[in-house]
Structures are given as structure tokens and as C-alpha cells.
């Protein structure tokens, strides 16, 4: 009998706003948030009820989506950025999948966890096909899981390190015997962005321990779309996989049955906001984010509608605390506290040009609907204090050296970095703000030998378990930040049942370490306005971007 893991999160993540963040306020010089003068969005949302459109009429058409940078890999081992993992969601599937509330559901495999939590059994569902026509068997699943453990620190730390042995029972079933309970194992495995993705065993074997997929013929998954054509630096086309059978798992959002209504999905690059905006108005795009803020009303008047996706994206200032940067003043905690105290978060929020009601000034690592939310972080500009910032700066021993601050030329990165760096200069810090093209910036950001002091990111607050955060908690850039308090808290969080009092207490310890040591600063949290042409119906539920279950109203 299949068991659906709620992990307490299906309920917990749907809770209302928990206790508001506190903290002393000294923000008399703060920029007062302006009244919202943005026009009310035009109501161009398709009005035909979904159940009045015959199912067969939903099929057809080419759906056009733009990215601000090109797709540089379709290997699940490199699903770090939106332009990589969004097409990848459509091509690959995992053994299991998460719904929008954190519940774990069957996907390529049915699964069962023993009552003592020490065995997890995966059984491949009958008839699941790869894009090359082969039928998936358990050897493909085991090989794919092993590959994901090699490439993903999270999969290794929260699943691989717990595995004692794997028993392949037959051609369709494998039993993973664990040394101890791994409470985050299935949560990690089912995550759309960084979880395990199933591919043929022969591809895994071909790549070996260190190889990445580079040949189009090796990009083979089980998803509702398969790769059609990939012109590097220009576009990726995926087409409907006609042998795909939508699976009614019982889950919602990404875990619901995937129906590939579009004949083709065309992902292509438009890195200029004006060009994206014009493409949306002329119908060259069917959906996009990042239109020119001053032209939002024109986009809506052209026959598009806007839907706000509260997806927990949070512009963040991050300090390079790596060993390679050990001589930098940013290694001094008082300098980092000075940066935090000099930031007027309302002024930073206002530069994005969107209605203020689409933003929250809240530095907590998780959204306020999460069971993990706590009151340790500054909220509503409560930390803004220029006198205190200057005191911290003096205590740091800063002596006039230039701070290198890097960001990408995309809207959120640059729009946050410019005023924030100017605020730092206002308390006497010399800042060299370097703006790079997106692809160049992404390469520098992940380069452990890169020499910079501060960078800007647009990270995502983990709406489910906080251990799913690539950057705020468990991996990637926070690997730069090493401290005894951080390590102790993460060790507790990694083994505590998700959503349990022990897990919540451990996460609060982690947050206290962030408050004390300031390895990064979350400036705001915002919802993303997503624009659609008025003949497009979005069937998407949840925070991740995917286009299965979307369709056009005028295919016939």
C-alpha cells in the first residue's frame, strides 16, 4: 500500500501568518513607503470556464517563453538556474514528486516507507516510457539516484549518507535499507529543482563519475515533453511526448497529472526588458516576467492579463566569506553588521517599480506562512540606524579599502545593488560596483577562486522545509560561511522529523547564528507579476514555473 508522506508540511505550510517579527526600531530617517499609484490591472483574464472547453480542444499550439540568459545545460546535475531547470522540469521526472504543500507523492515510482522509517521501497509504475521508447526499470532508477547523490550535496547529506545497502528485489523493485531514519530523504528526492531525475542507466554509465551530459541525444527523460532542438545561446524547443500517460497520483500542483496540451514549448532568450515588453504586447511571447514597470498598463491594455505568483523570491546581499577571500574586511562581523544597519529596506523595495503591496520587508529566511517562521530577524526596517552603522564600521577597523561588489545586469540584481552600494558609501565605505552580463556573472558567482567581497542574488525562501534552500541554509553560497553554531544547528535540523518541535527549535538556532554572524542580508520578499496573453489559460499551481496543464483557448 502506498503511503503519502505529509511530513506535517501539507498542514503546516498552509497555516496563516504566525507571530509578527519584533525587534527594536530606530528608523526615524527611513524612507516612508509611498501610496500605491499603480493602475488597477486590466481584467483580460480568459472568462470561459475550464469545464466548458472540451478536453480535445485544449491541445495544440506553440507556447513561447523567454529567459534573460541562455540555457547552458540540460543535465540535471546542473539545474542551478531558471533557464536550465525550467525546460528540464518538462523533460525529466523523479522517482517521487512534491505537491505545492510539501507532501510526497508517487511519480515514476510508487513508494512505501516502513513503519520504523528504516526502509524505503521504490517500485517502478507499469509502462513508464523513456523518450527513446525504452521502458523504465528499477536499474534506471537506482543508477539515477546514485548519480544524483554524486552530484548533489543535499542528496548525499540527507539520503546517500543514510543508506546502508540497496536490495534489488526484481526488475521493478528496489529496497533501500537505511542506517538510521533519514527524515528529509524523500523531500529532497522529490524537489523539482534539485531532486533526483530519472534517466536511462546506459546514459548514467556513459557519463561515468565526473562526466556531464553535453550531447542532445543523451538528454532523455520520462516527462510530458522531450527535447526537439537546442541551439546554444539562442533557444530550446521541447515537443509533446506522445507516449506519455498522465498519472493521477492524487496530489496537486506539480504532483497532479501532467497534460502536455501544447505541441511545442519554445524557450528563447530576450535579455532586454524593453524587448520583452514589446514581444509580450505583439504576441511574440505568450508569457513572461520582467516587463518594463512603466509599461505595465500598456501591456495589460494590449490584451494581456497579470497573475501575481507569490513564489518567495527575495533579493539578497551575500558576503564572500570563503577562505580564498580571507583577507577581506567582510570577514569582520562588525563590518557586516554595519552594512545591515545602513540599509534602508523601504528605499530598496521602492526601486523595483512594482506596487508596494507586492513586497514584504521581512528578513526571515522562510515566508511568514511557514511553521518555521520566527521573530529573530529585523522586520519593517527595524534595523535601519545610521549612527549604529557608523559605530559598527569603526569597531570593524575599516581603513578605507575598496569593497568589490558584483551583480548581474538583470533588473532585480542591479536595481538592488545600486542603492544598497550607495547607502554603504554614505557611511564612508568605498565601493566598486561591477555589473556583468548574466551568464558571466553566474560563472563568477560559482567560482570558488573568484575575488569579490559582496554579491547580489535573487534567492528563493524555502516555502517547505528550510533544508531545501540551496543558498540560505544547506548549500552552495552558504558553504562560504563556516561557523560552529551553523554546523551544530544544521546537524540537528538534518535528523529531526520535518515540521516537528525539534526541527523548529533547530532551525531557530540556525537563524540565531545568521542574526549573530550576518553572512547574508535578505532585503525584501516579493511576488512576481506574471503576464499572459488573454488566450492563455494557466493550469499551474505552486511556486515553480511549468507549462504542462497550460493551454490556449483558441486552438480550434
N, C-alpha and C positions, 0 to 999 in steps of 0.2 A: 504494500500500500504506500503510495507516495505521500510524503509529508511536506507541507508547505511551511517553511521557516518564517515566522513573523519577526523573530529576533526582537520582539517588543516594539519594533520600529514602525510597523504599519499603524499602530495606535499612537505611539509616542510622537511621531513626526507630524501627526495631524492635530496635535494639541494646539490650543490657542497660544497667544503670546504669553510667555511666562513673565516673572517679575522683571521690572524695568531695571536697566543698569543704573547704578548710582555713581558715587564719586563726587569729590568736592569740585565746585565750579569757580573758575576765576577767568571769565571770558568777557570782561567788560569791553574789550577792544574788538570783539568778534564782529564779523560782517553779518548783519541781520539778513535772514533769508527773505528774498523778495516774494511779493504776491505772485501767484501763477497768472501770467498773462497769455499763456499759450491757448490758441483757439481750441474749442471742443472738436475732437476728431470727427470727420465726416463719416456718417453711418452708411458705408458701402458694403458692409458685410453681406455675403450671399444670404438670401432670405428663404430659399427653397429648403424645406425641412428634409433632413437626410433620408428619412424613411419614404419620402415621395419620389426619390430618384432610384430607378431600377438599378440593381447591382451591376448588371452588364453595361449600363450606360456610364458607369464611373471609370471604365477602362479606356486608356488611350492618351496620347499626347506626350510631349516632351516638357519636362519640368526644369526650369532654369534657375540655378542658384549661383551666387557669386561669393568668392572669397577675396580677402585683401592680400593674400600671398599664395603662391602656387603650392600644390600638393607635392611634397618631396619624397614621400614614401607611402606605400600601401602595405607595408609589413606591420602586422600588429605589434611587433616589438618596438615600433617607433610611432605609436599612436600618442604623441605628446601634444599635438596642436590640432585645432579645429579643422584645418584644411586636410589633415591626414585622417583623423578618426571619423569625421562625418561621412565621407564616402565609404570608409571601412565598415561602419555600422551596417551598411546595406549589403556588403559583400560577405562579411563573416558573422558567425553566431558562436555563442559559448555553450558549454555543457548545460549551464543554467543561466537565468536572467533575472534581474531585479525589476520589480514594478516601481511606480513613482513614489511609493511609501517605504520601500526598503524590504518588502517581502521577497523571498527567493522562490522562483518557480522553475519548472522544467523547461528546457529549450531543446537542444539537440538530444539531451538525455533526460530520462526520468531519474530521480534520485531518492535515496532513503538514508536517513541518519539513524543509527542505533540509539536506543534509549539512554545508554551511558555516554553517548557522544564520541565514542572511540572508533567507530567505523562509519564510512560513507560509501554507499554503493551507487555506482552510476550504471545505468542500463540504456544503451542507445535505443531511441524510439524506432520502430519499424519503418523502413522505407525512406529514411532521410538521405537525400542525394547531395553529392558534391556537384559543383558546376561543370566538372569534366564528365559527368554521367555516372561515376562510381558511387556505390552505396557505402555510407559511413559504417565502420565497425569500431569496436572498442579499442583496437590498436591505434586508430587515428586519434581517438580521444586521449588515450594515455600519452601518446607521443606529443600531442599538442599541449597537454597540461605540463609535461616535463619541460617543453620548450619555454612556456610562459614562466615557469619557475626560474629558469636560467636567465631570462631577460628582465624579469620584473622583481625588484627587491621586495615589493609588497607581497607578491605571490610566494616568494621564497620565505619571507619572515613570518607570514601568517598562515601558510599552508605547507609549503615544502619542508620546512624545518620540523614540522609536527609529524610528518609521515614516517612510519616505521617500515612498512613494506606495502607493495601493491600486489594483490592476488587477482590475476586474470582468470575469471571463472569460466567463461566461454567466449565466443566470438563477439558477444554483445554486452557483456557484463564484466565490470572490474570492481573490486572491493579495496578501498584504501584503509589500511589499518593504521591508526594514529598512536603515537606515544602518549599523548595527553590530549585533552579537549582543545580543539582549535576553533574558538568561538567566531572568528572573523573569516574563516576559510571560504565558505560559500558566498559570503557577502563580497569578498574580494574577487572571487572567480566569476561572479555574475555581473560585475560592474561593466557598463557599456564601454567606458573609456579605457580602463586599464586592466580589465579582467582577461581571462583566458579566451582565445579564439580558436575554433576547430579548423584544421586544415589536414590534407592527406598526409599520412605518415611518410610517404615517399618524398614529399616536399621537405618535411622536417629532417629526414635523413640526408637529403641532398644539401641542405644548408649547413649541417654539422653544428658544432658547438658555438661558433662565432660568426657564421655567415648570415647575411640579411638578404631578404628576397628583393631582387632587382629586375628579374625578367617577368614580363607581363604574363607569360604562360604559366608561371608558378603562383600567380595570385588567384587562388582557388579556395572558395569557402562554401557555405551552405545557405547563405542568406537569400532574401527575395530578389536581389539583383546581382548580376555578375558583371565583371569588368568587360567593357566593349573596346574602348580605345583610351589611351592615356598619352597625351602629347605633353611632355615635360615642360614646365613653366607656363603652360597655357590652359589646358583643361583636362578633366577626367569625365568620360562617359560610362555610365553603367546602364544596362538594359535588363528588363524583366527576365528572371529565370523561370522559364515556362514550366519546369518540372517541380517548382517549389509548391509545397502544400501547406497553407496556413494552419497553424496548430493552435487549437483552443485550450490553452493551459488553465484558464480560469483567472489569470492575472490581468492587470490593467496597465495602461501606458505601454512602455517598451515590452512588457510581458504579455500583452494581448496578441491575438492573431495578427500576423503581418500580411497585409494585402498589397501587392505591388500593382497599383492601379495604373501608374504611368508606364508607357512603353519604354521611355528613356529618361534618365535624370542627367542633366548636363551641369557639371560643376566647373566654373571657369573663374578666371582672375580679373577683378576690377579693383585696383588698389586706390583709385582716386574717388573721393566721396562725391564730387560733382558728377563724375561719370556714372557712378552707381545710381545716383538720384535720377539723372536723366533716363537711364536704362529702365528704371522702375516705372517712370511716367510714360515711356513709349512702348511698354510691353516687352522689351528685350529681356527683362527679368520677371519671374513670377513671384519671387520673394527675396527680401534682403533685409539686412540691418545696416545701421550706419549711414542713413541718408543725411544730407546737409540739414542741420537743425532749422535754419531759416527757411527751408523749402518744404518742411513737413506738411504745411497746409496745402501747398501746390500738389504734392504727391497724392494727398487724400482727394483733392478736387479732381485729379486726373482719372479717378475711378478705382483707387486702391483703398484698402482699409488697414488699420493698425490693430495689432493684438499685443498687449504687453506680457512678456514672458518673465515672470519673477524667478529667475534662474540663479540667483545668489552670486552674480559676478561682482567682484569687489576690487576696484583699483587699489593697488598696494605698493608701498615703498619698501624695498628689501635691501638689507645691508650685506655686503660681501664679507662674511666672517670666515672665509676659507683660510687655510694655512698659507696658501700662496699669497694672500693679502695681509699677512700677519703684522706688517709694519704700519698699516694704515690707522689713522685716528678713529676710524669707525669701529675698531676693535675695543675702544673705550666705551663702557656703558653710559658714562655721563654725557659723552658726545651724542649717543643715540637718544638719550632722554632729552637732550637739548633740541634735537630735530623734532621729536614728538611734541614738545611743549611749544614750539614756534609755529606749528601748522594750524591755520585757520580752516577747519574742515568744511565749514559752510561756504567759504570763498572757493575752496577747491571743488566742492559739489556744484557750485553755480557755473563753473566754466564749461561744463559738459553740454549746456544748452538745451537740456530737456526739462520738462516740468518738475518742480521740486518734489511733488508727491510721488515721483518715480524713484526717489532716493531716500536712503536712511543713513544718518550719520551715527554709525554704531561699529565700534572696533572689535566686537566679539568675533571669535573665529567661526562660529556657527550661526545660522539665522535664528531669529527670535522665536520661531515656531518649533525649534528643536528641544528635545528633552535635555540636551547637553548645555543649553544656553545658561549663562551665569552673569553675575553683576560685577565682575572683576575689571572690566575694560572701560576706558573713558567713553562716554556717550554724549551726544548732543554738544560737542565742542568743549566738554568739561575740562579737558587738559590744556586748553589754549591759554598760555600765560607767558608773555614775552619776557617779563622780569625773571621768572623762574628759568626760562630757556637760557638767558644770559648767564645765570648762576651756574647752571649745568655746564655750559660751554667753558666757563672759566675753570671749573673743577676738573674738566677733561684734560686740561693742559694744551688745548688747541693753540697753535702759534702761527697761524696764517697760511698753512699749507693748502694747496688747491685740491678740492674733492672732485673726483671724476664721477659724473652721473650720466648713465647711458639710458636711452629709451628708444623705442621704435617710432617711426613717423606716422603710426596709426593714431586715430582720434584720442582714444582713452589714455594711451601711454603718454603722448606728448602733452595733451591738454592737462593732465595731472602734473607732469614733471615741470612744466614751465612755471606755474605759480608757486609750486612747492619749493623749487630751487630758489626762486626769488625771495620767498619767506626765509629760507636759510641764509641767503645773502644779507637780508635785513638785520640779522643778529650778528653779522660780522664774519661769516664763513665765505671763503672764495669757492665758487662752484664752476666747473667746466661742464656744461650740459652738452652732451654729444648725442645727436639724433641720427639714427641709422635706418636704412631701409629694412623692412620687416624681416626678410629672410636672413640678412646679415646679422641683425640684432639677435635673432633666435639662436644662431650658431654661436655668437659670443656669449650669450646667456648660459648655455650649457657647457661651455669650455672651462674646465677646472683651472686652466692656467691663465685665463683672461684677467687683465689688470684693470679693474674698476672698483669703485667704492660703494656706489649706490646704483640700483636699477629700478625701473618701474615695471610692474606686472599687472595684468588683469587676471587675478586668480578667482577661483570659484569656492565659495564657502561650502563645505560638505553638508548637503541637506539631510544626509542619512548619518551613518556612523562617522565620527570625525576622523577615524583612521583611514577613511577613503580619500582624504585630502592629499594630493600629490605634493603640495608645497607647504601648506600651513602646518601640517602635522608630521606626516610619515616619511616623506622622501624628497628627492630632487633638491631644490634650493635649500630646504631646511637642513639638508645634510651638511651645509656650510656651518650650521650653528650646532656646536657641541657644548653640552653642559651636563653636570651630574644630575641636576634637577630635572632636565628634559629627559635624560635617559631613564631615570627612576620612574617617572610618570608614564612614559611610553611602555616600559616593561609591564607595568600594572594594567595599563589600558589594553594591551595586546592579548592578555589572557583572561580578562574579565568578560562575562557574558554581555553581549551588546545590549545597551539600554538598562542594565542592572544598576543598583545603587553603587556597587563597587566600581563599575565602569564610569559612572558620572563623577564620582569622587576622584578617580584617577585623572579624568580629563580636566577637572578643576585644578588639580595640582599642576598639570601641564600648562594651563592658562596662567597660573600664578608665575610660573617660570618665564612665560612670554612677557607678562607685565613687568617683572623684575629686570629682565635682561634685554628687552626691546630688540629682538632680532629682525623684526619687520613691523610695519605700521599699516593697518587697514584704514583707508581714508573714508570710504563710503561703501554702501551696498546698493546696487541698483537693479531695476527691472529693465529688460531690453525691449524697446519697441520693435516689433517685427512687422514688416509691411508685406501685404499680399495683394495681388491683382484680384479684382472683385469676382472673377470666375474661378477662383481657387478656394477650395474648402480644406481647412487644416484638420486632420484627424489625430494630430499629435497630442499626447498627454504627457506631462512631465517636463523636466528641465533640459534634457538633451535634445539636440536637433536631429530629426529624422523625417523622411518624406514618404515612407510607406504609410498607407492609410490616408494620405492626402489624395485629392482628385480634382479634376476640372468639372464644372457644371455644364460645359458646352461641348462635350466630346462628340455628340451626335447632332 
